[in-house]
């Protein structure tokens, strides 16, 4: 029996302007949008997929250690 020891790493990009970044990544790389959350305060978080890789666009927050 073969054991699959695959490890997945999800990259987080912490941004000042999620909408601008999302527009850029979509036009530059044509990713699939897996999820997109637009908050009432105008912040935007999204998960994008390019090929077999996924990454998260996360708006900068005082709650994140950056």
N, C-alpha and C positions, 0 to 999 in steps of 0.2 A: 504494500500500500504506500502511495506517495503522499507525503505531508506537504501542504502548501503553506509556506511561511511568508506570505506576501505582507509587506508593511506599506500602508498608505499614509502619505503626509499631505495635509491640506495647508496651503499657503494663505496667509492673511496679509492683505495690503491695507495698511491703515492710512486713511486719506483725509484731507481737509474738505474736499468737494467730491462726494460720491457720484453725483449726477454727471459732472464733467468727466470724471474718470470712466464711468460706465460708457458714456458716449464714445470716448476715445478707444477703449478696448474693443467695443463692438465694431467700430469702423476700421480699426487697425487689424484685428485678428479674427473677427467673425465668430465669436464664441456662442455657445448655446447658453441661454439664461436659465439656470435651474430654479433659482428662487430670486425674488426681488421684494424688498420690504421698504416702502416709503413711509416714513414716520410723520406725524402731524407737524413736527417742528422743522420739516424740510430735509431731515437727514435721510440718507438712503444706504441700505446695506444690500448686497447681492452676492449670489454664488454663481460663478461662470465656469463653463466647461470648454476646454479646447483639447480635442482628441481624447486621450484617457486621463488628462490632468484636470483637476478642479482647483479653483482658488476663490477666496472670499474678498470682496471689497467691503471694508468696514470704515465707517466714519469715525474720525478722531473724537474721543470723549475724555472728559476729565477722569472718568472711571478706569480708563485704560492706562497702564504704565507704559509710556512711550519715551 
